[in-house]
Each structure stands twice: as C-alpha cells, then as structure tokens.
C-alpha cells in the first residue's frame, strides 16, 4: 500500500536522526590529531585517517630471531568513576598500560598501539580527551598510536557512557624473551611499586565506596586527596623501568604483572614447576588506599591479595647478586622498588608471610 501524503506521513529519516553524527566523528578526528602526532616513531608509514596503520619492520632486521608479542585489554568498570567525575583524560593511560605492561613482561619492546572507543553519543571534546590519555600512555611506553576506531552506538550505550579497549604489538629477540624457565631456588624477588589500584577490582571497589559524585569528592587525610582522585590515578607503565634493568646488564629471569587475581594468580604464572615464591608482606608499605578499602569493606586479607596489587605493580625474579644493580636501574628510571621475597624449592605457587 502506498503512503499517503499529508497528515500521518512518515517523517524523513537520516543517520543523524538515528543517533549517529558523522560530522561529530570528523571533528573528533581533528581534535585528536595533535595528540596522535606526538606518539609517532620513524617506523610509522602514512598518517592518521587511512583504513589501516602501517609500521615498518626494517629496524628489527638485525635481531637473530625477531619475535612479535602482543597484548590486548580494556579499562573495565574503572570507567564508571570517569563518568561520575566527568574526567576522561587518564583512562587512556590505563588502557595502554594494561597492554604494554604485559608485553614488557615477556621482555618485549612495544612498537605500536591501536584503541577502540564505543560510545552512546560522540562528544568530540570527550573523545579527544580519551585519546589524549591514550597518547600519553603511548609516549610513556615508546609505542606509536597508529590507528583506532570510535564507534557511535546509540541505543546500545547510554549517551554519556563509553567503553575503551586497546591492542598493542611489540617485538623481542627470541633469546631475550623472559620465560621464567631459568628461575631457581635462592633467586630474589624484587617488587616495583604501583600507583594505586590500577585497573583491576573496581567492581568490588564500587560496592565498598559510595559511587556518587559527592562520595568521590570526599577528602581523606590518609590519602592526601579525594577518594576519586586516588581511585582514578592511572596505572603505572613499567616499560622503561624494565628496559633500564636490561640495559644495566641484569637478566630478568621472570616477570609478573600484578593485575586481576592479585598475587595468588599472577606470581605463579612466571614460575616453572618445582619452585615456590615467598613474598614477605612487611617488606614494603602497603599504600593507604588499600588499607582504607579493606577497612571500609571489612574485606579479608587473603581476598585483598587475591584481587589487588597491594602496592606492587610488577614482581621480578632475579639472581640475588643482581638485585641491587636492578633496583638502582629502576630508581634511575623514576620508579621505586625493593626486595620483597625469594624463591625456594617446592610446589609451584606463592606463599605470603
């Protein structure tokens, strides 16, 4: 049946009325270009806006057995805090950190990064702020931001919310890969300090604390800042610290990125069969944010160490005679570290004492 003209006629529809603003997408790209440009490396071919990102591998031709390593991750429900605080320029650092720290754990050098932002509505300034954070994370890790995607998905996400994920590729000569296979009883464990909660366990954080703008604005003396500021603190990126250790002539036998699953899941991942890690809880000071979280939520200590990094973002296994050299290199890179335990013979796993 043909539509009748006049009263009752269906109104004309276009993509913008359906909720997708193509012009806003163009504006977002223009606003983010200056941040992306800062991350460029000589190996990047072409510019922003193509259908794919191109990266020359000519620089790795001198490696004996160049091996690509990759990492992909998101920021998780930490984004809920960014929404409440209307602050979007730090979560991009978290996204990069979660990917490149995993690459560094394998001994790799991050080469390039791509991001994916899905949102209910494209607010160009907000998207540019997110990408600004991504670019800062790339600068901290030495990775080039060679591409990405912003998907406007009305009806799928609320207008003022978004999700953020990323993907990184790095390279390492096969002989320099950190595999953990040479960890032996007597080796020393060195922990590198975290900046706080990082990007894991926020579903529990949001149950413990009042997740309102007012609640996040509460100032805590023990934190020296508001709760929101402490929780939104971006994840530390350890690429340069691990590179400094390597350049100091230290062999990193094993490396554990303390993410979701805390100590109990992540430390055993670097261990071979037949060795057991022992971590001394009093070997370093646990940051105030974790003590506050445990107290407010009345959480058991084991749950805390099974969920959070508790102040250590990375744990390295080293020959004991190289520990001091490694810690000096880490200090010069701008990070803080200390001896937190040792390796003994036993069933693969970790004991906290």
C-alpha positions in Angstrom: 0.0 0.0 0.0 1.3 3.4 -0.9 2.0 6.0 1.8 -0.5 8.9 1.7 0.8 12.5 1.6 0.0 15.0 4.3 -1.3 14.1 7.8 0.1 10.8 9.1 3.0 10.7 6.7 6.2 9.1 8.0 8.9 11.8 8.6 12.1 11.5 6.5 14.9 9.8 8.4 18.7 10.1 8.2 21.7 8.8 10.1 22.0 11.8 12.4 18.3 11.4 13.4 19.0 7.7 14.1 21.6 8.8 16.6 24.9 8.8 14.7 26.5 12.1 14.0 29.1 11.7 11.2 30.2 15.3 11.5 31.0 14.9 15.2 33.1 11.9 14.2 35.1 14.1 11.8 35.5 16.7 14.5 36.8 14.1 16.9 39.5 13.1 14.5 40.6 16.6 14.0 40.8 17.3 17.8 42.8 14.1 18.4 45.3 14.5 15.6 47.7 16.6 17.7 47.9 14.0 20.4 48.4 11.1 18.0 51.2 13.0 16.2 53.2 13.2 19.4 53.5 9.4 19.5 54.9 8.9 16.1 58.0 6.8 15.6 60.2 6.7 12.4 58.8 3.3 11.5 55.3 4.6 11.1 54.2 4.8 7.5 51.4 7.1 6.4 49.2 9.3 8.5 46.0 9.2 10.6 42.9 8.5 8.6 43.7 5.5 6.5 42.0 2.2 6.6 44.9 0.6 8.4 48.0 1.6 10.2 51.4 0.7 8.6 54.6 0.1 10.6 58.0 -0.7 9.0 59.9 -3.7 10.5 63.2 -2.6 8.9 64.6 -1.6 12.3 64.4 -5.2 13.7 66.3 -6.8 10.9 69.4 -7.2 13.0 67.7 -9.4 15.6 68.7 -13.0 15.4 65.1 -14.3 15.8 62.7 -11.3 16.0 59.5 -12.4 17.8 56.3 -10.5 17.9 54.5 -10.2 21.2 51.0 -8.7 21.7 48.6 -7.6 24.4 45.0 -6.6 24.4 42.9 -5.3 27.3 40.4 -2.7 28.5 39.9 -0.4 31.5 36.9 -2.3 32.9 34.5 -0.7 35.4 37.0 1.9 36.4 35.3 3.8 33.6 32.3 4.3 35.8 34.4 6.6 38.0 35.5 8.6 35.0 31.8 9.1 34.1 30.8 10.2 37.6 33.8 12.6 37.8 33.5 13.7 34.2 37.2 13.3 33.8 38.3 11.4 30.8 42.0 12.2 30.2 43.5 9.5 32.3 41.7 6.3 31.5 43.5 6.1 28.1 46.8 5.7 30.1 45.2 2.8 31.9 44.2 1.2 28.6 47.8 1.4 27.2 49.3 0.3 30.5 47.3 -2.9 30.7 48.5 -3.9 27.2 52.2 -2.8 27.1 53.0 -4.0 30.7 52.1 -7.5 29.5 54.4 -7.1 26.5 57.2 -5.9 28.8 56.7 -8.9 31.0 57.8 -11.1 28.0 60.9 -8.9 27.5 59.3 -7.1 24.6 59.5 -3.5 23.4 56.1 -2.1 22.5 56.0 -0.9 18.9 52.5 0.4 18.2 49.1 0.6 19.7 45.5 0.8 18.5 42.5 1.9 20.5 38.8 1.2 20.3 36.2 3.5 21.8 32.5 2.6 21.7 30.1 5.3 22.9 26.4 6.1 23.1 27.0 9.6 21.6 30.1 11.1 20.1 31.0 14.2 22.1 34.2 15.3 20.2 35.9 17.0 23.1 35.3 13.9 25.3 36.7 11.6 22.7 39.7 13.8 22.2 40.3 13.8 26.0 40.2 10.0 26.0 42.7 9.8 23.1 44.9 12.4 24.8 45.3 9.9 27.6 46.0 7.1 25.2 48.7 9.2 23.6 50.3 10.0 27.0 50.4 6.2 27.7 52.0 5.6 24.3 54.6 8.3 25.0 55.4 6.7 28.3 55.9 3.3 26.7 57.5 4.4 23.5 54.7 2.9 21.4 53.3 4.7 18.3 49.5 5.3 18.2 49.0 4.2 14.6 45.2 3.8 14.5 41.9 3.3 16.2 38.2 3.3 16.0 35.4 5.4 17.5 32.1 3.7 17.2 28.9 5.7 17.9 26.3 3.1 19.1 23.1 4.8 20.2 20.6 2.6 21.9 23.4 0.2 22.9 25.3 2.5 25.3 23.8 5.4 27.3 24.6 8.8 25.7 27.1 9.8 28.3 28.9 6.5 28.6 31.6 4.6 26.6 33.8 1.6 26.6 37.5 1.7 25.9 39.9 -1.1 24.8 43.2 -1.4 23.1 45.7 -3.7 21.4 49.5 -3.4 21.3 52.2 -5.2 19.4 55.8 -5.4 20.4 59.0 -7.2 19.5 61.7 -9.1 21.2 64.7 -11.2 20.1 63.8 -14.8 21.0 67.0 -15.2 23.0 65.9 -12.2 25.2 62.4 -13.4 26.0 61.5 -13.6 29.7 60.0 -17.0 30.2 60.7 -17.9 33.8 62.2 -21.2 32.8 65.5 -20.4 34.5 64.1 -19.4 37.9 65.9 -21.3 40.6 65.6 -21.7 44.4 67.5 -18.9 46.0 66.6 -16.3 43.5 65.5 -12.9 44.8 62.0 -11.3 44.2 62.0 -7.5 43.6 58.8 -5.6 43.5 58.2 -2.4 41.7 55.7 0.0 43.3 52.2 0.6 41.9 50.4 3.9 41.7 47.4 2.5 43.5 44.5 0.3 42.5 45.5 0.5 38.8 42.7 -1.0 36.6 41.5 -4.2 38.4 39.0 -5.0 41.1 36.8 -1.9 40.5 33.6 -4.0 40.7 34.4 -4.6 44.3 35.6 -1.0 44.9 32.3 0.2 43.6 30.5 -2.0 46.2 32.6 -0.7 49.1 32.5 3.0 48.5 29.6 5.3 47.7 29.7 5.7 44.0 28.3 9.2 43.7 30.0 12.5 42.7 29.7 13.6 46.3 31.1 10.4 47.7 34.1 10.5 45.3 34.7 14.2 46.2 35.3 13.3 49.9 38.8 14.2 51.1 40.7 11.6 53.2 43.7 12.7 55.2 45.4 9.3 54.9 45.1 9.6 51.1 46.2 13.2 50.9 43.5 13.8 48.3 39.9 13.0 47.4 38.8 9.4 47.1 38.0 9.9 43.4 41.5 11.3 42.7 43.1 8.3 44.4 41.0 5.7 42.6 41.3 7.4 39.2 45.1 7.5 39.5 46.3 5.9 36.2 48.1 2.6 36.1 51.9 2.8 36.1 53.7 1.8 32.9 56.8 -0.2 33.5 58.3 -0.5 30.0 61.1 2.0 30.6 62.0 0.5 34.0 62.3 -3.0 32.6 64.3 -1.7 29.7 66.7 0.1 32.1 67.2 -3.1 34.0 68.1 -4.9 30.8 70.5 -2.2 29.8 72.2 -2.4 33.2 73.2 -5.9 32.3 70.8 -7.7 34.5 69.0 -10.8 33.4 65.3 -10.8 34.4 64.5 -14.4 34.9 60.8 -14.0 35.5 58.4 -11.1 35.5 54.8 -10.9 36.8 52.4 -8.1 36.1 50.1 -8.0 39.2 46.7 -7.4 37.7 43.3 -9.1 38.3 43.9 -12.1 40.5 46.5 -10.3 42.6 49.4 -12.1 44.0 47.9 -15.6 44.1 47.1 -15.8 40.4 49.8 -13.8 38.8 53.1 -14.6 40.6 52.8 -18.4 39.9 52.3 -17.6 36.2 56.0 -16.7 35.9 57.3 -19.8 37.8 58.4 -23.1 36.3 57.5 -26.4 38.0 59.4 -27.2 41.2 59.8 -23.7 42.6 57.8 -21.7 45.0 57.7 -17.9 45.6 57.7 -16.5 49.1 56.6 -12.9 49.5 57.0 -11.0 52.8 54.1 -8.7 53.3 56.1 -6.5 55.7 58.9 -5.9 53.2 57.2 -2.8 51.9 54.5 -0.3 52.9 51.0 -1.1 51.6 49.5 2.1 50.2 46.8 3.8 52.2 44.1 3.3 49.5 44.3 -0.5 50.1 44.1 -0.2 53.9 41.1 2.1 53.5 39.4 -0.2 51.1 39.9 -3.2 53.4 38.7 -1.4 56.4 35.6 0.1 54.8 34.6 -3.1 53.1 35.6 -5.4 56.0 37.5 -7.5 53.5 39.6 -10.5 54.4 43.3 -10.1 53.9 43.5 -13.0 51.5 40.8 -11.5 49.3 42.8 -8.3 49.1 45.9 -10.1 48.0 43.8 -12.3 45.6 42.2 -9.2 44.0 44.6 -6.2 44.1 48.2 -5.4 43.5 48.5 -4.2 47.1 51.2 -1.7 46.1 53.3 -3.8 43.8 52.6 -3.5 40.0 55.4 -5.8 38.9 57.4 -8.6 40.6 60.7 -9.6 39.1 62.7 -12.8 39.7 66.5 -12.2 39.7 69.7 -13.8 40.6 70.4 -12.5 44.1 73.8 -10.9 43.1 72.0 -8.8 40.5 69.2 -7.4 42.7 71.0 -4.2 43.8 72.0 -3.4 40.2 68.4 -3.9 39.1 67.0 -1.7 41.8 69.4 1.1 41.0 68.4 0.9 37.4 64.7 1.0 38.3 65.4 4.0 40.6 67.1 5.9 37.8 64.1 5.2 35.5 61.9 7.0 38.0 60.3 4.0 39.7 60.5 2.7 43.3 61.4 -0.9 44.1 62.5 -3.2 47.0 63.3 -6.8 47.7 60.0 -8.4 48.6 60.9 -12.1 48.9 62.7 -15.1 47.4 62.2 -18.3 45.6 62.6 -21.7 47.2 62.2 -25.3 46.1 58.6 -26.6 46.3 55.3 -26.9 44.6 54.7 -24.2 42.0 52.8 -21.4 43.8 53.2 -18.5 46.2 53.2 -18.0 50.0 52.6 -14.7 51.7 54.0 -14.4 55.1 
